[in-house]
């Protein structure tokens, strides 16, 4: 598969994120309330221009945010020392096709281009299969912390990947 990444398609980004969010609700695995996945909630000074749509062989396949400062989830991480991955969403038609590896490659290269050697992410700490997924991709668990976002409270498992 050939992959391309675009950070200038907010409508496509939101549509995919809502599609995956609704699928999670329907599958009783809710991660995000689909009605909270709005431009007002997701696009701010830290995410604007950092919300990516990944295309696989020309088809919109996944989304993610790669941001460089995150005062909500990572207020203690100094600027310029890590990239932060959020809102990874892979459309069902592309599930199980290994799309996270090229997303991770893209994020690592974007970090290297900025002189950064670390990625961080967090996920719902009540999802052991998702936690194992990130660990299989080299992320190391660090700590857990409750976070409130869009009116929901999450117990987050934090991860770091040094490279």
SULLIN-V927298 format. One record per backbone hydrogen bond with DSSP energy under -0.5 kcal/mol. CO is the residue of the C=O (numbers start at 1). NH is the residue of the N-H. If there is no record, write none. Layout:
BEGIN
co/nh
CO/NH
CO/NH
END
This chain:
BEGIN
co/nh
2/57
4/55
6/53
9/13
10/14
11/15
12/16
13/17
14/18
15/19
16/20
17/21
18/22
19/23
20/24
21/25
22/26
23/27
24/29
25/28
32/34
33/36
34/37
36/38
38/42
39/43
42/44
44/48
47/50
50/52
50/66
52/64
53/6
54/61
54/62
55/4
55/57
56/59
59/56
61/91
62/54
63/89
64/52
65/67
65/86
67/84
68/80
70/74
74/77
76/78
78/81
83/85
83/120
84/67
85/122
86/65
89/63
89/91
91/94
92/95
94/97
98/101
98/102
99/103
100/104
101/105
102/106
103/107
104/108
105/109
106/110
107/111
108/112
109/113
110/114
111/114
111/116
112/115
117/163
118/83
119/161
120/85
121/159
123/157
124/127
126/128
127/131
128/132
129/133
130/134
131/135
132/136
133/137
134/139
135/138
140/160
143/158
145/156
147/149
147/154
149/152
152/149
154/147
154/156
155/125
156/145
156/158
157/123
158/142
159/121
160/140
161/119
END
